[in-house]
Amino acid sequence: MREAFPLRPLLPADVDPLRELVAQSIEGLTQDDYDEDQRLAWISLVENAAAFAKRLAKATTLVALAKGRPAGFASLVGNETLDMLYVHPDFAGRGAGATLVDALERLAKGRGSAAITVKASDTAEGFFRARGYVPQERSMVPVEGQWLSNTTMKKALA
């Protein structure tokens, strides 16, 4: 049985704590799939607080809470793309990610989307596959001189 993680919309004050959560998530959960240089390059994507805040604000971003603090967050772009999903390592496998994705899938379906896609990291691919997402395409993305692999996955929302 998974734990309960209350959800709320993104608040302006969340930007810095979520940047830290992203770094902790990447460093703590992806070591089996990405080397140190790749993880540092990935983390660099949230170093610019203003750019990160703008990315979050362009999406429907939900924050999962544990004892009033962010346990994870996820964002939906254009009602059909799950743009970001990060969970703090302390809450990995405890239901925070599933709670966030469930909510965004319901939202996307309620807004008329027939399917939702995600570019899943190698670490997250199994999570999404278990939720009914089907791999569509493998990609290698250049970030700060490193190549990061991911898989575009799609789920029908019927």
C-alpha positions, 0 to 999 in steps of 0.5 A: 500500500502506498503512502498518501502524498497531498498535492498542491499547485506550484508556488513561487517559493517552491523554485529553489527547494525544487531545484535542490530536489532535482539535484538530490533526485538525480544524484541519489537515484540515477547512479546505476544508469548515468555516470558522474559527468552525465549526472552533473550535466543533467543537474546543470539544467536547473542551475539557472533559477529564473529559467527553471522557474519559467519552465515550471510556470509554462506547465501545470506543475503539481508538488507532492508533500510529505510533512509540509515539504516537497517530496516530489513534483511533476509538470504537464505541458500542453495537456499531453506531455509529462515534462518533468517528474522528480522525487526526492530519494527519501520518498522513492518507491513510496508512492509520491511519483505514482500520486503525481503521475496519476493526477496529471494523467487524470488532468490530461484526460479531463482536458480532452487528451487521448494520450500522454507522452514522456521522455523517460530517463533510463532510471524512470523507464521501468516506472512508466512501463509498469504504468502502461506507457509504451516505448516509442523511440530511444534518444541521446540528448546532448547536455553540457558536453555529455550525452544523456539517453532517454526513451519517449514513451506514450500511454493511451488515456482511454 
